[in-house]
């Protein structure tokens, strides 16, 4: 008789193996190249066996999206916890630093989780909806958790008078989309565009946004330096 926990673990391990293979196909060749037939061949499974783990290609893509968002959420919570273990919450610099930690968790994703960064870039850059309506709802909830954490830290900085009055959600969207756009410029670095340093521009971007929202320049730079010690 097979013990249920062992059976569940084996199923989860096989599911992860399928997702790893699907991730590789998406990264190398894009969304259209991923099919259940191609995936089964790569894993030396029958197509029917692949369908026992995932009902469709869309279900696999949804699981991959969830993997990326959950990885980012875990990184964010870990980095904030590490920062708070060292620095107090009360100071204005501390409040700004937590905003910078959020920014750096996202900005450094290509270094820490390169495959996830490339998948996220593909997802954000794909003009089509790659999932049918309804299938990505659970993933949207995880993504909203990420957004909410950014909004919360911006609100805390505003309430600590480290930032001026403003719309916290709007600021979170501006920060995220600005970092996303700048991350695409990494490709230009590889092409040897003179004077392009995306890491330096990312630091300047974060400081410029914070100062534009009312932070003192010296505090914004100190906050970013503290965040860089964590992530």
Residue pairs with C-beta under 8 A, 6 or more apart in sequence:
11 53
14 53
15 53
15 54
15 63
17 43
18 39
18 43
18 50
18 53
18 54
18 60
19 60
19 63
19 64
19 67
21 39
21 42
21 43
22 34
22 39
22 60
22 61
22 64
23 64
23 67
23 115
23 119
24 42
25 33
25 34
25 38
25 39
25 42
26 33
26 34
26 61
26 64
26 119
26 122
27 115
27 118
27 119
27 122
30 122
31 61
31 122
31 126
31 130
34 57
34 60
34 61
35 57
36 47
36 50
36 51
36 56
36 57
37 47
39 45
39 50
39 60
40 46
40 47
40 49
40 50
43 50
54 60
54 63
58 131
58 132
58 135
59 135
61 130
61 131
62 131
62 135
62 136
62 138
62 139
64 119
65 123
65 131
65 136
65 139
66 138
66 139
66 142
67 116
68 116
68 119
68 120
68 123
69 139
69 142
69 143
69 146
70 142
71 113
71 116
72 105
72 106
72 109
72 116
72 146
73 142
73 145
73 146
73 149
75 105
75 109
75 112
75 113
75 231
76 101
76 102
76 105
76 146
76 149
77 149
79 101
79 104
79 105
79 230
79 231
80 98
80 101
80 102
80 149
80 153
82 230
83 97
83 98
83 101
83 226
83 227
83 230
84 98
86 230
87 94
87 97
87 226
88 94
89 95
89 98
89 156
90 160
91 160
92 157
92 160
92 161
92 162
92 219
93 162
93 219
93 222
93 223
93 226
94 160
95 153
95 156
95 157
95 159
95 160
95 162
96 157
96 162
96 163
96 210
96 215
96 219
96 220
96 223
97 222
97 223
97 224
97 226
97 227
98 153
98 156
98 157
98 227
99 150
99 153
99 154
99 157
99 175
99 210
99 223
100 206
100 210
100 223
100 224
100 226
100 227
100 228
101 153
101 227
101 230
101 231
102 149
102 150
102 153
102 175
103 175
103 179
103 206
103 227
104 206
104 224
104 227
104 228
104 230
104 231
105 231
106 176
106 179
107 179
107 182
107 183
107 202
107 206
108 231
109 116
109 117
109 120
110 117
110 118
110 183
110 186
112 231
117 183
121 183
121 184
123 130
124 180
125 184
147 169
147 172
147 173
147 176
150 172
150 175
150 176
151 168
151 169
151 172
154 163
154 168
154 171
154 172
154 175
155 168
157 163
157 215
158 164
158 165
158 166
158 168
162 214
162 215
162 219
163 210
163 213
163 214
163 215
164 213
164 214
165 214
166 213
166 214
171 209
171 213
174 209
175 206
175 209
178 205
178 209
179 202
179 205
179 206
182 198
182 201
182 202
182 205
183 198
185 196
185 198
185 201
186 198
188 196
189 196
189 197
189 198
203 224
206 220
206 224
207 217
207 220
207 221
207 224
210 220
210 223
211 217
211 220
215 223
